[in-house]
Amino acid sequence: MTNILVTGGAGYIGSHACKVLRDAGYVPVTYDNLSTGWADAVRFGPFEQGDLTDRARLDEVFRTYRPAAVMHFAALSLVGESMENPGKYWHNNTYGSLCLIEAAVAAGCLDFVFSSTCATYGEHDNVLLDEDCPQHPINAYGASKRAIEDILANFGESHGLNTVIFRYFNVAGADPDGEVGEFHRPETHLIPLMLDAIDGKRPALTVFGTDYDTPDGTCIRDYVHVMDLVDAHVLGLRWLEAGKGSRVFNLGTGHGFSVREVIEKSRAVTNRAVPITEGDRRPGDCTKLVSGSVRAGEDLGWRPHRSTLETMISDAWRWHQTGHYDR
Ligand code: UDP
C-alpha cells in the first residue's frame, strides 16, 4: 500500500481527497492541526495531529509513514480575513508550507501536489484566465499562495522536487454519498450561507456588492464540484508517478456565474425562497474569476462532469440537510 501525506485532510477539500485516494488504492495519512478541520471528517486513513510549522512533528510523521507523495491542502483560505490579518496568512500558509516542503525534501519525498488558487491572478478585465496569465493577487490570501508557488519552483530547480500545482476556482458541493461535506465555522462561503438562509438558520444572505462591472452588478465566479476537484488530484498524482515533471493546472469549468445567478439556481433547486439583503463590496474580492484553460483536460484527461451549478447546489443541499451540519 502506498501512503500519501494529506495535509488538511480534516478539512472540506482534504477530506474528500482522502476518500478518493482510499478508493484509488492509496492510504491517505491526514496531517491537520484541527484549527479549521474536524477530527470526525478523518474517515479514510490514519490521523496525525500537528501543525505545519512544527518541523520536529513533521519529520516524525515522514519517518513513520514514508509517504510516496504529499498533497498539501492545509491552509487558511478566507479572502476577507486575509485582508484583516495578513500576517496570519503569511505565517500559516507561506511559512507553514516552507516548513512542510523542507521536511518533504529532507525525507526524500519529492512528489508534491499543491492547492493554489485563482486568487493568485488578481484582476484581469474580462479575460478568461489561463495558467500563463500574470499573477498579481489583490488580497493577502492570494499573495500568500503565490509565494508558495515560487518556493516550490525554487525547490524544483535546486532539490529535484516535482510539483503539480492546482489553481482552484470556487469549490462547491459535497460527496454525493453524504460521508463528508462542507463544514466551516464560521461559514463565509456563498453557497452554504445561502442554504442557511433558505433553511432559516440565518435571517438572510448578504450580497456583497451590486455595482460591479458585470451584467447584473454582482461578482462572477467559476464553480467546480469538490468531487471533480479531488479527482483531478488523483490524476495529478499519477502524472507525477509517471515522471512527467512539474506542471501548473487551473481547475475550473470555464463557465462563470454571478452571485445573482447562483441565488436564482438555489431557489430553483430547493424550491424555496432565498432571503437576501444587498450590502457593500467585500474588500479583496475580484470582479470576475473564470478559467480559460483546457490544460487539465488535455494533459490529465480531467472531465469535471459533476460541475453543473444544479448538481453542486443539490449535493450541497443534501449534505446541508443531514444532521452532520448541526454538529
Ligand atoms: N458572496 C456574497 N455573500 C456572502 C458570501 C460571498 O455575496 O455572504 C460573494 C462574494 O463576494 C464572491 C462570491 O460570493 O463574489 C463567492 O464568494 P466565496 O466567499 O464563496 O468564495 P471566494 O470567491 O471568496 O473564494
Residues whose N, C-alpha, C, O or C-beta is under 5 A from the ligand:
A	BS01	UDP	V79 T188 H189 L190 L193 T206 V207 F208 C219 V259 R282 D285
